[in-house]
Amino acid sequence: MGETGDNGRYFLAAWPDDAVRDRLARWADAIPARSPARRVPADNLHITLVFLGPLDPPRLNAVRAVAVAAPWSGASLKLDRIGYWKRARIVWAGSSEGSEALSALAETLRSRLRRLGFRIETRPFVPHVTLYRKAGRRPRWRPEVIDWRIQRFCLVRSTLSSSGSRYEIVERW
């Protein structure tokens, strides 16, 4: 159960400001997607740093303590490519260069949470923003570059309703 007894699932994320979110939404608009592809709503666009799952209050407090203590002075990420994961059927926005600072933050958070007994995935961190789910193929489209200055990261609660996932920022660092 989540913090308030809901069925929420939590994650730590880099959340775009309005200007970056609007540009990412325009990228998604420009990508020719066919049914059954489902576009991620603009308000849900983000980069997941660490997926946490359901949290009770003590574990939520542990996550907060780890987040507060993480060394972080921001990062820059140049979004310049559209990718596709065939198995997951996801179209995503990403960077051909990556970001050392963002990767270091994700790894620091992951390793500190693992030491506290959290089950954190071990796949390498690949900074990406999911634009479409259930996409049938990789789009043939080249985007304009988005320079994203990531100044803060946040704890997000995800809840599922009949209209899809709803994300709520719980705290920012």
PyMOL CGO cylinders between C-alpha atoms (Angstrom):
from pymol import cmd
from pymol.cgo import CYLINDER

trace = [
    CYLINDER, 0.00, 0.00, 0.00, 1.08, 3.55, -0.62, 0.3, 1, 1, 1, 1, 1, 1,
    CYLINDER, 1.08, 3.55, -0.62, 1.61, 6.30, 1.91, 0.3, 1, 1, 1, 1, 1, 1,
    CYLINDER, 1.61, 6.30, 1.91, -2.09, 6.99, 2.37, 0.3, 1, 1, 1, 1, 1, 1,
    CYLINDER, -2.09, 6.99, 2.37, -3.39, 3.44, 2.00, 0.3, 1, 1, 1, 1, 1, 1,
    CYLINDER, -3.39, 3.44, 2.00, -3.93, 3.92, -1.74, 0.3, 1, 1, 1, 1, 1, 1,
    CYLINDER, -3.93, 3.92, -1.74, -2.72, 1.64, -4.49, 0.3, 1, 1, 1, 1, 1, 1,
    CYLINDER, -2.72, 1.64, -4.49, -0.08, 4.15, -5.55, 0.3, 1, 1, 1, 1, 1, 1,
    CYLINDER, -0.08, 4.15, -5.55, 3.32, 3.22, -6.87, 0.3, 1, 1, 1, 1, 1, 1,
    CYLINDER, 3.32, 3.22, -6.87, 6.27, 5.55, -6.45, 0.3, 1, 1, 1, 1, 1, 1,
    CYLINDER, 6.27, 5.55, -6.45, 9.31, 6.52, -8.45, 0.3, 1, 1, 1, 1, 1, 1,
    CYLINDER, 9.31, 6.52, -8.45, 12.07, 9.15, -8.46, 0.3, 1, 1, 1, 1, 1, 1,
    CYLINDER, 12.07, 9.15, -8.46, 12.20, 11.19, -11.65, 0.3, 1, 1, 1, 1, 1, 1,
    CYLINDER, 12.20, 11.19, -11.65, 13.58, 14.13, -13.55, 0.3, 1, 1, 1, 1, 1, 1,
    CYLINDER, 13.58, 14.13, -13.55, 10.52, 16.21, -14.36, 0.3, 1, 1, 1, 1, 1, 1,
    CYLINDER, 10.52, 16.21, -14.36, 10.58, 18.65, -17.29, 0.3, 1, 1, 1, 1, 1, 1,
    CYLINDER, 10.58, 18.65, -17.29, 9.68, 22.29, -16.91, 0.3, 1, 1, 1, 1, 1, 1,
    CYLINDER, 9.68, 22.29, -16.91, 6.80, 23.66, -19.00, 0.3, 1, 1, 1, 1, 1, 1,
    CYLINDER, 6.80, 23.66, -19.00, 9.01, 24.68, -21.95, 0.3, 1, 1, 1, 1, 1, 1,
    CYLINDER, 9.01, 24.68, -21.95, 10.70, 21.26, -22.26, 0.3, 1, 1, 1, 1, 1, 1,
    CYLINDER, 10.70, 21.26, -22.26, 7.38, 19.43, -21.74, 0.3, 1, 1, 1, 1, 1, 1,
    CYLINDER, 7.38, 19.43, -21.74, 5.74, 21.52, -24.49, 0.3, 1, 1, 1, 1, 1, 1,
    CYLINDER, 5.74, 21.52, -24.49, 8.57, 20.74, -26.91, 0.3, 1, 1, 1, 1, 1, 1,
    CYLINDER, 8.57, 20.74, -26.91, 8.40, 17.03, -26.09, 0.3, 1, 1, 1, 1, 1, 1,
    CYLINDER, 8.40, 17.03, -26.09, 4.64, 17.11, -26.66, 0.3, 1, 1, 1, 1, 1, 1,
    CYLINDER, 4.64, 17.11, -26.66, 5.29, 18.69, -30.09, 0.3, 1, 1, 1, 1, 1, 1,
    CYLINDER, 5.29, 18.69, -30.09, 7.73, 15.86, -30.83, 0.3, 1, 1, 1, 1, 1, 1,
    CYLINDER, 7.73, 15.86, -30.83, 4.98, 13.36, -30.00, 0.3, 1, 1, 1, 1, 1, 1,
    CYLINDER, 4.98, 13.36, -30.00, 2.53, 15.31, -32.20, 0.3, 1, 1, 1, 1, 1, 1,
    CYLINDER, 2.53, 15.31, -32.20, 4.95, 15.10, -35.13, 0.3, 1, 1, 1, 1, 1, 1,
    CYLINDER, 4.95, 15.10, -35.13, 5.54, 11.36, -34.87, 0.3, 1, 1, 1, 1, 1, 1,
    CYLINDER, 5.54, 11.36, -34.87, 3.20, 9.40, -37.13, 0.3, 1, 1, 1, 1, 1, 1,
    CYLINDER, 3.20, 9.40, -37.13, 1.76, 6.78, -34.76, 0.3, 1, 1, 1, 1, 1, 1,
    CYLINDER, 1.76, 6.78, -34.76, -0.73, 4.10, -35.71, 0.3, 1, 1, 1, 1, 1, 1,
    CYLINDER, -0.73, 4.10, -35.71, -3.31, 2.42, -33.55, 0.3, 1, 1, 1, 1, 1, 1,
    CYLINDER, -3.31, 2.42, -33.55, -3.00, 0.78, -31.05, 0.3, 1, 1, 1, 1, 1, 1,
    CYLINDER, -3.00, 0.78, -31.05, -0.14, 3.13, -30.09, 0.3, 1, 1, 1, 1, 1, 1,
    CYLINDER, -0.14, 3.13, -30.09, -1.00, 5.11, -26.96, 0.3, 1, 1, 1, 1, 1, 1,
    CYLINDER, -1.00, 5.11, -26.96, 0.53, 8.52, -26.53, 0.3, 1, 1, 1, 1, 1, 1,
    CYLINDER, 0.53, 8.52, -26.53, 1.77, 9.41, -23.07, 0.3, 1, 1, 1, 1, 1, 1,
    CYLINDER, 1.77, 9.41, -23.07, -0.10, 12.54, -21.87, 0.3, 1, 1, 1, 1, 1, 1,
    CYLINDER, -0.10, 12.54, -21.87, 2.10, 15.64, -21.80, 0.3, 1, 1, 1, 1, 1, 1,
    CYLINDER, 2.10, 15.64, -21.80, 1.60, 16.00, -18.04, 0.3, 1, 1, 1, 1, 1, 1,
    CYLINDER, 1.60, 16.00, -18.04, 3.14, 12.54, -17.52, 0.3, 1, 1, 1, 1, 1, 1,
    CYLINDER, 3.14, 12.54, -17.52, 6.37, 13.08, -19.50, 0.3, 1, 1, 1, 1, 1, 1,
    CYLINDER, 6.37, 13.08, -19.50, 9.48, 12.46, -17.36, 0.3, 1, 1, 1, 1, 1, 1,
    CYLINDER, 9.48, 12.46, -17.36, 12.69, 10.48, -17.00, 0.3, 1, 1, 1, 1, 1, 1,
    CYLINDER, 12.69, 10.48, -17.00, 12.47, 7.74, -14.38, 0.3, 1, 1, 1, 1, 1, 1,
    CYLINDER, 12.47, 7.74, -14.38, 15.60, 7.65, -12.23, 0.3, 1, 1, 1, 1, 1, 1,
    CYLINDER, 15.60, 7.65, -12.23, 14.49, 4.84, -9.89, 0.3, 1, 1, 1, 1, 1, 1,
    CYLINDER, 14.49, 4.84, -9.89, 11.24, 2.86, -9.84, 0.3, 1, 1, 1, 1, 1, 1,
    CYLINDER, 11.24, 2.86, -9.84, 10.23, 2.08, -6.24, 0.3, 1, 1, 1, 1, 1, 1,
    CYLINDER, 10.23, 2.08, -6.24, 6.76, 0.49, -6.33, 0.3, 1, 1, 1, 1, 1, 1,
    CYLINDER, 6.76, 0.49, -6.33, 4.31, 0.66, -3.41, 0.3, 1, 1, 1, 1, 1, 1,
    CYLINDER, 4.31, 0.66, -3.41, 5.71, 2.26, -0.24, 0.3, 1, 1, 1, 1, 1, 1,
    CYLINDER, 5.71, 2.26, -0.24, 4.56, 2.28, 3.35, 0.3, 1, 1, 1, 1, 1, 1,
    CYLINDER, 4.56, 2.28, 3.35, 5.36, 5.37, 5.49, 0.3, 1, 1, 1, 1, 1, 1,
    CYLINDER, 5.36, 5.37, 5.49, 8.69, 4.09, 6.93, 0.3, 1, 1, 1, 1, 1, 1,
    CYLINDER, 8.69, 4.09, 6.93, 10.01, 3.16, 3.48, 0.3, 1, 1, 1, 1, 1, 1,
    CYLINDER, 10.01, 3.16, 3.48, 8.75, 6.45, 2.05, 0.3, 1, 1, 1, 1, 1, 1,
    CYLINDER, 8.75, 6.45, 2.05, 10.72, 8.28, 4.75, 0.3, 1, 1, 1, 1, 1, 1,
    CYLINDER, 10.72, 8.28, 4.75, 13.80, 6.21, 3.89, 0.3, 1, 1, 1, 1, 1, 1,
    CYLINDER, 13.80, 6.21, 3.89, 13.47, 7.26, 0.23, 0.3, 1, 1, 1, 1, 1, 1,
    CYLINDER, 13.47, 7.26, 0.23, 13.20, 10.89, 1.29, 0.3, 1, 1, 1, 1, 1, 1,
    CYLINDER, 13.20, 10.89, 1.29, 16.34, 10.60, 3.43, 0.3, 1, 1, 1, 1, 1, 1,
    CYLINDER, 16.34, 10.60, 3.43, 18.28, 9.08, 0.53, 0.3, 1, 1, 1, 1, 1, 1,
    CYLINDER, 18.28, 9.08, 0.53, 17.04, 11.77, -1.87, 0.3, 1, 1, 1, 1, 1, 1,
    CYLINDER, 17.04, 11.77, -1.87, 17.91, 14.65, 0.47, 0.3, 1, 1, 1, 1, 1, 1,
    CYLINDER, 17.91, 14.65, 0.47, 21.44, 13.28, 0.99, 0.3, 1, 1, 1, 1, 1, 1,
    CYLINDER, 21.44, 13.28, 0.99, 22.15, 12.63, -2.70, 0.3, 1, 1, 1, 1, 1, 1,
    CYLINDER, 22.15, 12.63, -2.70, 24.80, 14.94, -4.15, 0.3, 1, 1, 1, 1, 1, 1,
    CYLINDER, 24.80, 14.94, -4.15, 23.05, 16.95, -6.83, 0.3, 1, 1, 1, 1, 1, 1,
    CYLINDER, 23.05, 16.95, -6.83, 23.76, 20.25, -8.51, 0.3, 1, 1, 1, 1, 1, 1,
    CYLINDER, 23.76, 20.25, -8.51, 21.79, 19.69, -11.68, 0.3, 1, 1, 1, 1, 1, 1,
    CYLINDER, 21.79, 19.69, -11.68, 22.48, 18.24, -15.10, 0.3, 1, 1, 1, 1, 1, 1,
    CYLINDER, 22.48, 18.24, -15.10, 22.20, 19.06, -18.76, 0.3, 1, 1, 1, 1, 1, 1,
    CYLINDER, 22.20, 19.06, -18.76, 20.71, 16.65, -21.25, 0.3, 1, 1, 1, 1, 1, 1,
    CYLINDER, 20.71, 16.65, -21.25, 20.52, 17.16, -24.98, 0.3, 1, 1, 1, 1, 1, 1,
    CYLINDER, 20.52, 17.16, -24.98, 17.48, 15.31, -26.32, 0.3, 1, 1, 1, 1, 1, 1,
    CYLINDER, 17.48, 15.31, -26.32, 18.26, 14.68, -29.96, 0.3, 1, 1, 1, 1, 1, 1,
    CYLINDER, 18.26, 14.68, -29.96, 16.92, 11.29, -30.97, 0.3, 1, 1, 1, 1, 1, 1,
    CYLINDER, 16.92, 11.29, -30.97, 13.85, 9.12, -31.13, 0.3, 1, 1, 1, 1, 1, 1,
    CYLINDER, 13.85, 9.12, -31.13, 14.32, 5.51, -30.12, 0.3, 1, 1, 1, 1, 1, 1,
    CYLINDER, 14.32, 5.51, -30.12, 12.21, 2.38, -30.11, 0.3, 1, 1, 1, 1, 1, 1,
    CYLINDER, 12.21, 2.38, -30.11, 12.28, -0.68, -27.88, 0.3, 1, 1, 1, 1, 1, 1,
    CYLINDER, 12.28, -0.68, -27.88, 10.69, -3.43, -29.92, 0.3, 1, 1, 1, 1, 1, 1,
    CYLINDER, 10.69, -3.43, -29.92, 10.05, -5.87, -27.09, 0.3, 1, 1, 1, 1, 1, 1,
    CYLINDER, 10.05, -5.87, -27.09, 8.39, -3.25, -24.86, 0.3, 1, 1, 1, 1, 1, 1,
    CYLINDER, 8.39, -3.25, -24.86, 6.87, -1.49, -27.92, 0.3, 1, 1, 1, 1, 1, 1,
    CYLINDER, 6.87, -1.49, -27.92, 7.90, 1.92, -26.60, 0.3, 1, 1, 1, 1, 1, 1,
    CYLINDER, 7.90, 1.92, -26.60, 8.81, 5.02, -28.62, 0.3, 1, 1, 1, 1, 1, 1,
    CYLINDER, 8.81, 5.02, -28.62, 11.06, 7.29, -26.60, 0.3, 1, 1, 1, 1, 1, 1,
    CYLINDER, 11.06, 7.29, -26.60, 12.98, 10.55, -26.71, 0.3, 1, 1, 1, 1, 1, 1,
    CYLINDER, 12.98, 10.55, -26.71, 16.61, 10.33, -25.70, 0.3, 1, 1, 1, 1, 1, 1,
    CYLINDER, 16.61, 10.33, -25.70, 20.12, 11.62, -26.06, 0.3, 1, 1, 1, 1, 1, 1,
    CYLINDER, 20.12, 11.62, -26.06, 22.96, 10.39, -28.22, 0.3, 1, 1, 1, 1, 1, 1,
    CYLINDER, 22.96, 10.39, -28.22, 25.39, 11.86, -25.67, 0.3, 1, 1, 1, 1, 1, 1,
    CYLINDER, 25.39, 11.86, -25.67, 23.80, 10.98, -22.32, 0.3, 1, 1, 1, 1, 1, 1,
    CYLINDER, 23.80, 10.98, -22.32, 24.52, 12.95, -19.17, 0.3, 1, 1, 1, 1, 1, 1,
    CYLINDER, 24.52, 12.95, -19.17, 27.23, 11.96, -16.68, 0.3, 1, 1, 1, 1, 1, 1,
    CYLINDER, 27.23, 11.96, -16.68, 25.62, 14.02, -13.92, 0.3, 1, 1, 1, 1, 1, 1,
    CYLINDER, 25.62, 14.02, -13.92, 22.15, 12.51, -14.41, 0.3, 1, 1, 1, 1, 1, 1,
    CYLINDER, 22.15, 12.51, -14.41, 23.57, 8.98, -14.65, 0.3, 1, 1, 1, 1, 1, 1,
    CYLINDER, 23.57, 8.98, -14.65, 25.61, 9.56, -11.49, 0.3, 1, 1, 1, 1, 1, 1,
    CYLINDER, 25.61, 9.56, -11.49, 22.49, 10.73, -9.63, 0.3, 1, 1, 1, 1, 1, 1,
    CYLINDER, 22.49, 10.73, -9.63, 20.49, 7.68, -10.77, 0.3, 1, 1, 1, 1, 1, 1,
    CYLINDER, 20.49, 7.68, -10.77, 23.29, 5.30, -9.76, 0.3, 1, 1, 1, 1, 1, 1,
    CYLINDER, 23.29, 5.30, -9.76, 23.78, 7.00, -6.38, 0.3, 1, 1, 1, 1, 1, 1,
    CYLINDER, 23.78, 7.00, -6.38, 20.06, 6.78, -5.60, 0.3, 1, 1, 1, 1, 1, 1,
    CYLINDER, 20.06, 6.78, -5.60, 19.87, 3.17, -6.77, 0.3, 1, 1, 1, 1, 1, 1,
    CYLINDER, 19.87, 3.17, -6.77, 22.91, 1.96, -4.83, 0.3, 1, 1, 1, 1, 1, 1,
    CYLINDER, 22.91, 1.96, -4.83, 21.91, 3.74, -1.59, 0.3, 1, 1, 1, 1, 1, 1,
    CYLINDER, 21.91, 3.74, -1.59, 18.37, 2.35, -1.79, 0.3, 1, 1, 1, 1, 1, 1,
    CYLINDER, 18.37, 2.35, -1.79, 19.69, -1.17, -2.48, 0.3, 1, 1, 1, 1, 1, 1,
    CYLINDER, 19.69, -1.17, -2.48, 21.81, -0.93, 0.69, 0.3, 1, 1, 1, 1, 1, 1,
    CYLINDER, 21.81, -0.93, 0.69, 18.59, -0.19, 2.60, 0.3, 1, 1, 1, 1, 1, 1,
    CYLINDER, 18.59, -0.19, 2.60, 16.98, -3.36, 1.24, 0.3, 1, 1, 1, 1, 1, 1,
    CYLINDER, 16.98, -3.36, 1.24, 14.96, -1.89, -1.64, 0.3, 1, 1, 1, 1, 1, 1,
    CYLINDER, 14.96, -1.89, -1.64, 14.64, -4.10, -4.71, 0.3, 1, 1, 1, 1, 1, 1,
    CYLINDER, 14.64, -4.10, -4.71, 15.95, -1.85, -7.45, 0.3, 1, 1, 1, 1, 1, 1,
    CYLINDER, 15.95, -1.85, -7.45, 16.39, -2.98, -11.03, 0.3, 1, 1, 1, 1, 1, 1,
    CYLINDER, 16.39, -2.98, -11.03, 19.96, -3.66, -12.10, 0.3, 1, 1, 1, 1, 1, 1,
    CYLINDER, 19.96, -3.66, -12.10, 19.66, -2.73, -15.79, 0.3, 1, 1, 1, 1, 1, 1,
    CYLINDER, 19.66, -2.73, -15.79, 21.90, 0.16, -16.78, 0.3, 1, 1, 1, 1, 1, 1,
    CYLINDER, 21.90, 0.16, -16.78, 20.27, 3.57, -16.52, 0.3, 1, 1, 1, 1, 1, 1,
    CYLINDER, 20.27, 3.57, -16.52, 19.25, 4.88, -19.95, 0.3, 1, 1, 1, 1, 1, 1,
    CYLINDER, 19.25, 4.88, -19.95, 17.82, 8.40, -19.70, 0.3, 1, 1, 1, 1, 1, 1,
    CYLINDER, 17.82, 8.40, -19.70, 14.70, 8.53, -21.86, 0.3, 1, 1, 1, 1, 1, 1,
    CYLINDER, 14.70, 8.53, -21.86, 11.23, 10.03, -21.98, 0.3, 1, 1, 1, 1, 1, 1,
    CYLINDER, 11.23, 10.03, -21.98, 8.52, 7.60, -23.06, 0.3, 1, 1, 1, 1, 1, 1,
    CYLINDER, 8.52, 7.60, -23.06, 6.35, 9.21, -25.75, 0.3, 1, 1, 1, 1, 1, 1,
    CYLINDER, 6.35, 9.21, -25.75, 4.25, 6.24, -26.94, 0.3, 1, 1, 1, 1, 1, 1,
    CYLINDER, 4.25, 6.24, -26.94, 3.36, 2.81, -25.55, 0.3, 1, 1, 1, 1, 1, 1,
    CYLINDER, 3.36, 2.81, -25.55, 2.11, -0.14, -27.61, 0.3, 1, 1, 1, 1, 1, 1,
    CYLINDER, 2.11, -0.14, -27.61, 3.77, 1.27, -30.71, 0.3, 1, 1, 1, 1, 1, 1,
    CYLINDER, 3.77, 1.27, -30.71, 4.08, -1.13, -33.61, 0.3, 1, 1, 1, 1, 1, 1,
    CYLINDER, 4.08, -1.13, -33.61, 7.34, 0.13, -35.07, 0.3, 1, 1, 1, 1, 1, 1,
    CYLINDER, 7.34, 0.13, -35.07, 10.14, 2.66, -34.81, 0.3, 1, 1, 1, 1, 1, 1,
    CYLINDER, 10.14, 2.66, -34.81, 9.14, 5.99, -36.33, 0.3, 1, 1, 1, 1, 1, 1,
    CYLINDER, 9.14, 5.99, -36.33, 11.24, 7.45, -39.13, 0.3, 1, 1, 1, 1, 1, 1,
    CYLINDER, 11.24, 7.45, -39.13, 11.47, 10.99, -37.91, 0.3, 1, 1, 1, 1, 1, 1,
    CYLINDER, 11.47, 10.99, -37.91, 14.36, 13.22, -36.90, 0.3, 1, 1, 1, 1, 1, 1,
    CYLINDER, 14.36, 13.22, -36.90, 13.61, 15.73, -34.14, 0.3, 1, 1, 1, 1, 1, 1,
    CYLINDER, 13.61, 15.73, -34.14, 15.00, 19.17, -33.47, 0.3, 1, 1, 1, 1, 1, 1,
    CYLINDER, 15.00, 19.17, -33.47, 17.31, 19.26, -30.44, 0.3, 1, 1, 1, 1, 1, 1,
    CYLINDER, 17.31, 19.26, -30.44, 15.94, 20.06, -26.99, 0.3, 1, 1, 1, 1, 1, 1,
    CYLINDER, 15.94, 20.06, -26.99, 18.49, 21.30, -24.44, 0.3, 1, 1, 1, 1, 1, 1,
    CYLINDER, 18.49, 21.30, -24.44, 17.10, 20.34, -21.04, 0.3, 1, 1, 1, 1, 1, 1,
    CYLINDER, 17.10, 20.34, -21.04, 18.68, 21.86, -17.94, 0.3, 1, 1, 1, 1, 1, 1,
    CYLINDER, 18.68, 21.86, -17.94, 17.54, 19.54, -15.16, 0.3, 1, 1, 1, 1, 1, 1,
    CYLINDER, 17.54, 19.54, -15.16, 17.76, 21.44, -11.91, 0.3, 1, 1, 1, 1, 1, 1,
    CYLINDER, 17.76, 21.44, -11.91, 15.67, 19.27, -9.60, 0.3, 1, 1, 1, 1, 1, 1,
    CYLINDER, 15.67, 19.27, -9.60, 14.42, 15.73, -9.28, 0.3, 1, 1, 1, 1, 1, 1,
    CYLINDER, 14.42, 15.73, -9.28, 11.27, 14.56, -7.56, 0.3, 1, 1, 1, 1, 1, 1,
    CYLINDER, 11.27, 14.56, -7.56, 9.35, 11.79, -5.86, 0.3, 1, 1, 1, 1, 1, 1,
    CYLINDER, 9.35, 11.79, -5.86, 6.24, 10.90, -7.82, 0.3, 1, 1, 1, 1, 1, 1,
    CYLINDER, 6.24, 10.90, -7.82, 3.18, 8.82, -6.92, 0.3, 1, 1, 1, 1, 1, 1,
    CYLINDER, 3.18, 8.82, -6.92, 1.45, 7.01, -9.76, 0.3, 1, 1, 1, 1, 1, 1,
    CYLINDER, 1.45, 7.01, -9.76, -2.15, 5.90, -9.42, 0.3, 1, 1, 1, 1, 1, 1,
    CYLINDER, -2.15, 5.90, -9.42, -4.21, 4.03, -11.96, 0.3, 1, 1, 1, 1, 1, 1,
    CYLINDER, -4.21, 4.03, -11.96, -7.77, 4.98, -12.87, 0.3, 1, 1, 1, 1, 1, 1,
    CYLINDER, -7.77, 4.98, -12.87, -10.15, 4.11, -15.67, 0.3, 1, 1, 1, 1, 1, 1,
    CYLINDER, -10.15, 4.11, -15.67, -8.69, 7.00, -17.68, 0.3, 1, 1, 1, 1, 1, 1,
    CYLINDER, -8.69, 7.00, -17.68, -5.08, 5.80, -17.26, 0.3, 1, 1, 1, 1, 1, 1,
    CYLINDER, -5.08, 5.80, -17.26, -2.15, 6.62, -15.02, 0.3, 1, 1, 1, 1, 1, 1,
    CYLINDER, -2.15, 6.62, -15.02, -2.16, 9.81, -12.99, 0.3, 1, 1, 1, 1, 1, 1,
    CYLINDER, -2.16, 9.81, -12.99, 1.17, 11.15, -11.71, 0.3, 1, 1, 1, 1, 1, 1,
    CYLINDER, 1.17, 11.15, -11.71, 1.41, 13.41, -8.67, 0.3, 1, 1, 1, 1, 1, 1,
    CYLINDER, 1.41, 13.41, -8.67, 4.66, 15.06, -7.57, 0.3, 1, 1, 1, 1, 1, 1,
    CYLINDER, 4.66, 15.06, -7.57, 4.99, 14.41, -3.85, 0.3, 1, 1, 1, 1, 1, 1,
    CYLINDER, 4.99, 14.41, -3.85, 8.28, 16.20, -3.18, 0.3, 1, 1, 1, 1, 1, 1,
    CYLINDER, 8.28, 16.20, -3.18, 11.11, 17.95, -5.06, 0.3, 1, 1, 1, 1, 1, 1,
    CYLINDER, 11.11, 17.95, -5.06, 14.84, 18.22, -4.36, 0.3, 1, 1, 1, 1, 1, 1,
]
cmd.load_cgo(trace, "trace")
